[in-house]
């Protein structure tokens, strides 16, 4: 037995198929037992949606209603359809990189929105690490889309262009 699942409370079991001799199977069994006892298989079979909902329950009192509404919307519309049903311990950094590229290239979201989505996912996974559901946060090493600098090609630098800024600045002091 590999301990209890922290979400469901059910006992977890590990199994491996060994093709070979009885001695090889016994060696693999001993290695599997040692790994389970060392805590390597601690965690949960919880999905990302279960994790995110648990995280939101924990932090909702610390968030403004607007922020909470925005988080819930991004989770419902963008995140859950993509990774909501996946087990937390099966989501990798590469999975998240692919998700972010797809949100920008196929859905057409702005890099700013995708970075906000990354922040939500990263915070939820941080909670999973704290809870012992996973050992490391896969969202820490992702490569979110780069922010684009505003295009200033139309900006003129003639002295007349700055005339309207002088009174505004004088009014603020």
C-alpha positions as CSV (number, residue, x, y, z in Angstrom):
1,X,0.0,0.0,0.0
2,X,1.2,3.5,-0.8
3,X,-0.6,5.4,1.9
4,X,-3.9,7.3,1.7
5,X,-5.0,9.7,-1.0
6,X,-5.3,13.1,0.9
7,X,-8.3,14.1,-1.2
8,X,-10.4,10.9,-1.3
9,X,-9.1,9.3,1.9
10,X,-8.9,5.9,0.1
11,X,-5.9,3.6,0.3
12,X,-3.6,3.7,-2.7
13,X,-1.9,0.7,-4.2
14,X,1.0,0.5,-6.6
15,X,1.5,-2.1,-9.3
16,X,4.1,-2.8,-11.9
17,X,4.3,-5.4,-14.5
18,X,7.6,-7.2,-14.8
19,X,8.5,-9.3,-17.8
20,X,11.2,-11.7,-16.8
21,X,12.1,-14.2,-14.1
22,X,10.6,-14.5,-10.7
23,X,13.9,-13.2,-9.3
24,X,13.6,-10.0,-11.4
25,X,10.0,-9.6,-10.3
26,X,11.0,-10.0,-6.6
27,X,13.8,-7.4,-7.1
28,X,11.4,-4.9,-8.7
29,X,8.9,-5.5,-5.9
30,X,11.6,-4.8,-3.3
31,X,12.5,-1.6,-5.1
32,X,8.8,-0.5,-5.4
33,X,8.3,-1.1,-1.7
34,X,11.4,1.0,-0.9
35,X,10.2,3.8,-3.1
36,X,6.8,3.8,-1.5
37,X,8.3,3.8,2.0
38,X,10.6,6.7,1.1
39,X,7.6,8.8,0.3
40,X,8.3,9.0,-3.4
41,X,4.7,8.1,-4.2
42,X,3.1,10.5,-1.7
43,X,0.6,12.7,-3.4
44,X,-2.9,12.4,-4.7
45,X,-4.9,11.4,-7.7
46,X,-6.8,14.7,-7.5
47,X,-7.4,16.6,-10.8
48,X,-6.3,20.1,-11.4
49,X,-9.9,21.2,-11.1
50,X,-10.1,19.7,-7.6
51,X,-6.8,21.4,-6.7
52,X,-7.9,24.8,-8.1
53,X,-11.2,24.7,-6.2
54,X,-9.5,23.8,-3.0
55,X,-6.9,26.6,-3.5
56,X,-9.7,29.2,-4.2
57,X,-11.6,28.1,-1.1
58,X,-8.4,28.7,0.9
59,X,-7.6,32.2,-0.5
60,X,-11.0,33.6,-1.3
61,X,-11.2,35.6,1.9
62,X,-7.9,37.3,0.9
63,X,-9.0,38.3,-2.6
64,X,-11.2,41.1,-3.7
65,X,-14.6,40.1,-5.2
66,X,-13.4,41.3,-8.6
67,X,-10.2,39.4,-8.5
68,X,-12.0,36.2,-7.3
69,X,-14.6,36.6,-10.1
70,X,-11.7,37.0,-12.7
71,X,-9.9,33.9,-11.4
72,X,-13.1,31.8,-11.5
73,X,-13.8,33.0,-15.0
74,X,-10.4,32.2,-16.3
75,X,-10.5,28.8,-14.6
76,X,-13.9,28.0,-16.0
77,X,-13.4,29.3,-19.6
78,X,-9.7,28.7,-20.3
79,X,-8.0,26.5,-17.8
80,X,-10.5,23.7,-16.8
81,X,-11.3,22.8,-20.4
82,X,-7.6,22.3,-21.1
83,X,-6.3,20.6,-17.9
84,X,-9.1,20.5,-15.4
85,X,-9.6,16.7,-15.6
86,X,-5.9,15.9,-15.6
87,X,-4.3,14.5,-12.4
88,X,-2.2,17.1,-10.7
89,X,0.8,14.8,-10.6
90,X,0.7,14.2,-14.3
91,X,0.8,17.8,-15.5
92,X,4.3,18.8,-16.7
93,X,6.0,22.1,-17.5
94,X,5.9,21.1,-21.2
95,X,2.1,20.6,-20.9
96,X,1.8,24.1,-19.6
97,X,4.1,25.6,-22.2
98,X,2.0,24.0,-24.9
99,X,-1.2,25.3,-23.3
100,X,0.1,28.8,-23.2
101,X,1.3,28.7,-26.9
102,X,-2.1,27.4,-27.9
103,X,-3.9,30.2,-26.0
104,X,-1.8,32.8,-27.8
105,X,-1.5,31.2,-31.3
106,X,-4.8,29.4,-31.7
107,X,-7.2,31.2,-29.4
108,X,-5.7,34.6,-29.9
109,X,-5.4,35.6,-26.3
110,X,-2.9,38.4,-25.5
111,X,0.3,37.6,-23.8
112,X,-0.9,39.6,-20.8
113,X,-4.0,37.4,-20.4
114,X,-1.9,34.2,-20.7
115,X,0.5,35.5,-18.1
116,X,-2.5,36.1,-15.8
117,X,-3.6,32.5,-16.5
118,X,0.0,31.3,-15.7
119,X,-0.1,33.2,-12.3
120,X,-3.4,31.4,-11.4
121,X,-2.0,28.0,-12.3
122,X,1.3,28.7,-10.6
123,X,-0.4,29.7,-7.4
124,X,-2.7,26.6,-7.4
125,X,0.3,24.3,-7.9
126,X,2.1,26.1,-5.1
127,X,-0.8,25.1,-2.9
128,X,-0.4,21.5,-4.1
129,X,3.2,21.5,-3.1
130,X,2.3,22.8,0.4
131,X,-0.4,20.2,0.7
132,X,2.1,17.4,-0.3
133,X,0.1,16.5,-3.4
134,X,3.2,17.0,-5.6
135,X,6.9,17.5,-4.9
136,X,7.6,20.3,-7.3
137,X,5.6,23.0,-9.0
138,X,5.5,22.5,-12.8
139,X,4.4,26.0,-13.4
140,X,7.6,27.6,-12.0
141,X,9.8,26.9,-15.0
142,X,7.3,27.6,-17.8
143,X,8.0,30.1,-20.6
144,X,5.0,32.3,-20.7
145,X,4.6,34.5,-23.9
146,X,6.7,37.6,-24.0
147,X,5.1,40.9,-23.5
148,X,5.2,43.1,-26.6
149,X,6.4,46.7,-26.3
150,X,4.0,49.3,-27.5
151,X,4.6,50.6,-30.9
152,X,5.7,54.2,-30.8
153,X,6.3,54.7,-34.5
154,X,3.6,57.4,-34.7
155,X,5.1,59.4,-31.9
156,X,6.7,62.7,-32.9
157,X,9.5,64.3,-31.0
158,X,9.1,67.9,-32.3
159,X,9.0,70.6,-29.6
160,X,5.4,71.3,-30.4
161,X,4.4,67.7,-29.6
162,X,5.5,68.3,-26.0
163,X,3.7,71.6,-25.5
164,X,0.5,70.0,-24.3
165,X,2.4,68.0,-21.6
166,X,3.9,71.0,-19.8
167,X,0.6,72.3,-18.4
168,X,-0.4,68.8,-17.2
169,X,2.8,68.3,-15.4
170,X,2.7,71.8,-13.9
171,X,-0.9,71.1,-12.6
172,X,0.3,67.9,-10.8
173,X,3.0,69.6,-8.7
